Amino acid sequence: MNPASIVISAIIGYLITYIVTKWIINISKAKGFVGKDINKLDKPEIPVLGGISIVAGFVSGSFAYLIFTDRSNASETIEKVIISVLLSSLLIGYLGILDDIFSLRQSIRAFLPVFASVPLILYSSGHSIISIPFFGEVDFGIFFYILILPAVLTITANAFNMLEGLNGLGAGMGLIMASALAYIGLRSDGPSFYAGILALILAFVLLAFLLFNKYPAKVFPGNIGTYFIGSVIGSIGIAGFMYTALFFLYIPYAIEFILKARTKFKGVSFGKVSPEGYLYWDEKPNSLTHIVMKMGKFKEYQVVAILWGIELIFAILAIIFQTITIRI
């Protein structure tokens, strides 16, 4: 293991994301790929294809690691982890860009991740055992490949897309989740270690993007961004066998799924804006964002900060319980 190659790869991912985001902001405005920021009183038009820079940064960082690292040891494991994560994530990123341009039906959005799970299924062949805290190891056999893996990737990709709509929310949540997976993976060995490297690269990529996406946002990730972030996090968790961590990291998204299901997935995460610039929601809540808005008078960035704090708590739990799982 060469620590320098890990650092260089993460920095390359950061720089590429930063550069491409600035380019995307200009080109999106010129081509008319903009959307209204409805959480602002003046409803400014913001570029919506920022997710392209997230894809570019993550792919660049991942390939940089393949170039700069010494693959004389564990070469097959390194390539399998990185290639399976990249292929699955890029397939779902493709779904996102199609959705941004053509506004795909919900059924298509929900079903495509099943096909995107194929690279991860091929990589995981022979690994159908999951360690469950307090229960030990459970071998799911063929059901691991035909049900569990496609379900995990479908849930992680689609769920991440549900809790979005406020400046910096998705990128910040993803940064916290990726950081937790990086901490877990880099303290492990085997596939988990290399998955941790990818998680670290993703964390640096999202940090660069957050510079432009934080309040007041200069760019939105779009569906390509939210689907891609969710799928990369899910793919890293699968490739690194960090299922317990994924469970805790996605608890807020499970709550969001329940809230959205009550509206037959027609609910939004946006708020209403008071003349003073506070976000509020005076109807039945159909998002975690609305629950926070009902807790008091908050500006948009304060709502986002509270949700980041909630995700941080679950990230800490993910680290604790994943560690327990490894020790069992």
Salt bridges, closest charged atoms under 4 A:
ASP37 OD2 - LYS40 NZ 2.67
GLU45 OE2 - LYS36 NZ 3.89
GLU76 OE2 - LYS80 NZ 3.27
GLU79 OE2 - ARG71 NH1 2.40
ASP99 OD2 - ARG109 NE 3.10
GLU256 OE2 - LYS260 NZ 2.31
ASP282 OD1 - LYS272 NZ 2.72
GLU283 OE2 - LYS272 NZ 2.74
GLU300 OE1 - LYS40 NZ 2.73
